[in-house]
């Protein structure tokens, strides 16, 4: 059984062209997937950061409707990126924040900060480290 050298050369030529193209396609697909995951994690970090900022603002400006609206909007964004979160998750902080609004004693401020810290700590576990 003789193999025609032209057929062998044709097969080698096709492989030489197809192999780099296939490698580039697979590499680009993988890089795109990694980029999407990085973008998702960055958005998750931003959502948590925005929530923290607005939560702190509500502690010091409890009667400002605009700040409260932003706080609630930022809380809603957490549902997009974090699992195991519900309205129950935020209730301890909200109760402490309400107590602070009614009586701005140092103890109530410390309690509100502590409850916010617990909430942040719990959510931060779901953020991948860089």
Secondary structure, 3 states (H helix, E strand, C coil): CCCCHHHHHHHHHHHHHHHHHHHHHHHHHHHHHHHHHHHHHHHHHHHHHHHHHHHHHHHHCCCCHHHHHHHHHHHHHHHHHCCCCCHHHHHHHHHHHHHHHHCCCHHHHHHHHHHHHHHHHHHHCCCCCC
